[in-house]
Amino acid sequence: MRFVPIAALALSALSATGCTRWSMNHHLNNAYSAYDRGNCEQVMLELSKVERDSRARPYVWPEVSMMRGQCLERQKMFIDAAQTYQFIIAAYPQSEYAYRAHARLETLQSLGHYPMRSAAAVKPTQF
């Protein structure tokens, strides 16, 4: 008979610790779905929710920033997108998202949306 209360307590403790991660993943999935539909306003809202849920999980921050930059591009806010990509490169230089951010900056440059003045222009300012 003792097993039932102990199991219930263990289950509630397990679900409480996984709740934030589930919520963060849920909002991130919603953001990707909204991005696929072209609804960048919803993407930004979902990413904001992810950021609130991910304070203890910094591994998700570069992904959130990358998606934010892509939505800014879709909204034709090219300078803001470029600055977001520069932030990713500066803050997360060893992540795969830094590599992707470099590629996006090169694409923006080749399309004429973001003129590179020099090699120093790629280096972000300190935040």
Secondary structure, DSSP 8 states (H G I E B T S, - for coil): --HHHHHHHHHHHHHHHHHHHHHHHHHHHHHHHHHHHT-HHHHHHHHHHHHHHTTT-GGGHHHHHHHHHHHHHHTT-HHHHHHHHHHHHHH-TTSHHHHHHHHHHHHHHHTTSS---SGGGTS----
